[in-house]
Amino acid sequence: MAMEARLTLRQTQRLVMTPMLQQAIQLLQLSTIELQELLQKELTELLVGIAKQGTTAAPEPAKNGEMVGPEGNKETRKQEGGAG
């Protein structure tokens, strides 16, 4: 009885339809008008949600060139038109 060593390697590949990929495929199938309507609807829903939370989406400018976000966090703002 002879002993034999054997090594087997199996490689598989599969495609997974992630929610983001499904959404991308759905959006690519829309006409320009349908896409504009969908974007307007989504933007309206987003703004209503933000308004219900009582916060603003855009940071407010501060006097010293920094941006103050909705939570009071300071963010530096890049100066436009100057050497940077």
C-alpha positions as CSV (number, residue, x, y, z in Angstrom):
1,M,0.0,0.0,0.0
2,A,1.6,3.2,-1.2
3,M,0.8,6.6,0.5
4,E,0.0,9.4,-1.8
5,A,-0.1,13.1,-1.1
6,R,-2.6,15.2,-3.0
7,L,-3.5,18.9,-2.9
8,T,-6.6,20.1,-4.6
9,L,-7.4,23.8,-5.1
10,R,-10.8,25.0,-6.1
11,Q,-11.6,28.6,-7.2
12,T,-15.0,30.0,-7.6
13,Q,-16.4,33.3,-8.6
14,R,-19.8,34.8,-8.2
15,L,-21.5,38.1,-8.8
16,V,-23.3,39.7,-5.9
17,M,-26.0,42.2,-6.6
18,T,-25.5,44.7,-3.8
19,P,-28.2,47.2,-3.0
20,M,-25.9,50.0,-4.4
21,L,-25.5,48.1,-7.7
22,Q,-29.2,47.4,-7.9
23,Q,-29.9,51.1,-7.4
24,A,-27.3,52.1,-10.1
25,I,-28.9,49.7,-12.6
26,Q,-32.3,51.1,-11.8
27,L,-31.2,54.7,-12.2
28,L,-29.4,54.0,-15.5
29,Q,-32.7,52.7,-17.0
30,L,-34.6,56.0,-16.3
31,S,-35.2,58.7,-18.9
32,T,-33.9,62.2,-18.2
33,I,-37.4,63.4,-17.1
34,E,-37.9,60.4,-14.8
35,L,-34.5,60.9,-13.3
36,Q,-35.2,64.6,-12.7
37,E,-38.5,63.8,-11.0
38,L,-36.9,61.1,-8.8
39,L,-34.1,63.4,-7.8
40,Q,-36.5,66.2,-7.0
41,K,-38.6,63.8,-4.8
42,E,-35.5,62.5,-3.0
43,L,-34.2,66.0,-2.4
44,T,-37.6,67.2,-1.0
45,E,-37.8,64.2,1.3
46,L,-34.2,64.9,2.5
47,L,-34.9,68.5,3.2
48,V,-38.2,67.6,5.1
49,G,-36.2,65.1,7.2
50,I,-33.6,67.7,8.0
51,A,-36.2,70.3,8.8
52,K,-37.9,67.8,11.2
53,Q,-34.5,67.4,13.0
54,G,-34.2,71.1,13.5
55,T,-30.8,71.4,11.9
56,T,-29.5,73.0,8.8
57,A,-27.7,71.0,6.1
58,A,-25.2,73.7,5.1
59,P,-22.5,75.0,7.5
60,E,-22.8,78.6,8.6
61,P,-19.8,80.9,7.8
62,A,-18.0,82.2,10.9
63,K,-16.2,85.6,11.1
64,N,-12.7,84.1,11.2
65,G,-12.9,82.1,7.9
66,E,-14.0,78.9,9.4
67,M,-17.2,77.1,8.8
68,V,-19.4,76.1,11.7
69,G,-21.5,73.0,11.0
70,P,-24.9,72.1,12.4
71,E,-23.5,70.5,15.5
72,G,-21.2,73.5,16.2
73,N,-18.1,71.8,14.7
74,K,-15.6,74.1,13.0
75,E,-14.4,73.2,9.6
76,T,-11.7,75.2,7.8
77,R,-12.7,76.8,4.5
78,K,-10.3,77.0,1.6
79,Q,-9.9,80.6,0.5
80,E,-10.7,81.1,-3.1
81,G,-8.7,83.2,-5.6
82,G,-5.5,83.4,-3.4
83,A,-2.3,81.5,-3.3
84,G,-2.8,78.5,-1.2
